[in-house]
Amino acid sequence: MSQNKSYIALDVGEKRIGVAVGDSGVRIAIPFDTIETDGTEIERIAHVIIEEKVDVVVVGYPRNQSGEPTAQTAYVETFAKQLTNIAPNLVFQDESLTSILAEQRLQSHKKPYVKGDIDALAAAMILQDYMEQRL
């Protein structure tokens, strides 16, 4: 029997990074946190990786509607390079429309929410997509 793996997903933005967690046993992604991009984000992500005993870091990969890379794609790729020393296994996952879908889902609950809630839920959607496609 194989051992469960622990995952985090990152929805990387220039102001905030949405974080979600999940594992291969349950295969359900859960919004976890939002990290402000204030110069301490790599350290804070490293802390989450250690605390949650993460095996795989899934980074949302932005593209335009035609599937082409954008300026945000380059930003995310550069950001991800900073994680190579702390992420045990880093993979990219298409994040198309996850922020839009996350906001629509939050609006449907008819409860107050903040931008960080959208980012964390978008990260959960990225991770859920990854787990459904690969586990």
Secondary structure, DSSP 8 states (H G I E B T S, - for coil): -----EEEEEEE-SSEEEEEEEETTT---EEEEEEE-SS-HHHHHHHHHHHTT-SEEEEEE---TTS---HHHHHHHHHHHTTTTT-SSEEEEE-TTHHHHHHHHHHHTTS---HHHHHHHHHHHHHHHHHHHH-
